[in-house]
Amino acid sequence: MSLPQFHYEGGPGFAAVTPGVPEALLREAEPLLAYDPPPGPDRPEALSLSLLPDGSRLLARAGRTATGFHAHAVLLPAEAAGALPVTAWGSAGWRERTPADGPPPALERIPPPGPYDRAAMAEFVAARGAWLAAFFDDVRRVVEEPGAPRVVLVEADPADVARWVMLACGVLPHARGHRLSFTTYTRRPLSAPQQLVGVLPQDAPLPAGGGRRHRVYEAGRGAAPEAPTGPAALWARTAAALWRAGRPELFAEVRRLPGEPYGAGPLAALALAAGVPLGSAARAAAADWAAGRPDALDDVRLHALAGVLVRPGGEPRGAAEAAASQRLLAALDAGTRDALAAELEPELRAALADPDAEPAAQAGLLPAATALGADTAGLLPQAAGKLARGLLADPEGTYGEEIRAALAQLPALRALVLDRLDALAAGDPAAGARLFARTGLRLGAAEALPHLRMCALGRPGGDAVVALDTLLREAGVSPYAEPLVLRTGMRLVWDGAPPTPVEALLLLATTGAPVHGRAGTWPLLARAAAEAAPGDRDAPRLAAELLRHAGEDLPPDLRTRLRTRADTPLADGGQPPVDPGAVPERLSGDPGAEPDAPRRPGPGIVARLRKRFGAPPAG
């Protein structure tokens, strides 16, 4: 290469120029070389890269002198080649005054890199780690999106601005890093033409955060910005994780891998294989990228990546990660899968059998373990039982991405979990109803789970006995075949409270007595009579019926209360026996009903319930 040089001074202007540089180009370069020193004796160094209208680039170093300032510049072609321009920070090749031996010759390359202090860079990254992801996302935007906000970097030392620029150029695709324009120092940041602009704190134009046209980073003031979101932002978050982990050399390697310029997949794959911890979204991107290109990584890295995705531990696995991991495992050759299975199966089995492990963590392991071919079938019932108990105890906290993914991808696990939930819901229908009300869990049409189906429907509105009929229809099984569905339905309808005496009489009339004994609902019906309001005309009849049918099945204290209620005379002086066909009707629209009288279901409801139950067994 032949790179013309310029020397520019504050008074005379261009003091020395490589022969052959057009005058028009010098006029374009002149305003870019101006240097305005700060008040006082400080001598901040300005290293800048500016883009010229013809596509060429002007790399310049400017500093204060005793008589003003001096700028030494090198004209670079548009095509990227050689070292990144920012590496010239601190280079011994920059001249601080105009040479006295005439016009300078053209250079073959940019000034050699200045000293790179790894420890200082590591300290810098540690102090600004919380700002890196947002910064990288803003750098991507200013490079790729016309009109994107320029980035203002507020630092007391221009060397720290140079470090920001090094970070940015290091993560960008190589050609873009060569054309990222910057200046490490200016006193007029809002009018600076570069994409990254360094400024001293006293010259900061806007509060931290900036406005519509500028994004201001001042790590020593204000809270760090929120992590960016979106597909391209995932690349920025992954790049930040690599810098924080001290693995910047992976950026050079990722440029040799296939993929989109700002795709997180290849970068995340290299990071995970190198042991850098990443979140579930980045792990999903790595698995998805590697699944489509299993030959892009060498065997050692591919094995390491797959191991990270399957091995127990780490943060929760999302549905996207679980699915992508399975695709990657399916894309591996049989030898690699067998080696992984042999290596990881003991860890997987131990994690799945751990009684103290979180249900979500265990569920997250199952899809990948199954795809790997690990023998976990014998552990599924235990994991399913634990998961079912967790879902009932804390529906919202348990039913996360890992659980949803595992249930969607493993039909055997779903069947076991739902079967266990059905059994648990029979004992606690209210908890079953909460599960469906607070999560997205839904039952398929072919899943015959009577207690869960009623819980999923919840308590229908309207008349209680009609609601019970609706629930029993949803259960899809007769209470004479499965008596406990009657108990589940009654608990959902009355929510632990007893029915009214007239509702209880109707249930006895339509179902028959024996099913209540097998369903364990005698105590609830007995409470309907025992706890009825004084003067309730149906309570004595109900108490007499219960004493006749339930007999010794009721606790002694409850039997005593029922006898007392059965002996209470009615206002009309009689105690007629219950005749299911003659259950009186007192609907809400009955003009003869007293305003506060209990509502009596009519013959239509009796007929409907009889049709639902069939003819009640005798006795």
Order of alpha helices (4+ residues) and beta strands (2+ residues): beta-beta-alpha-beta-beta-beta-alpha-alpha-beta-alpha-alpha-beta-beta-beta-alpha-alpha-alpha-alpha-alpha-alpha-alpha-alpha-alpha-alpha-alpha-alpha-alpha-alpha-alpha-alpha-alpha-alpha-alpha-alpha-alpha-alpha
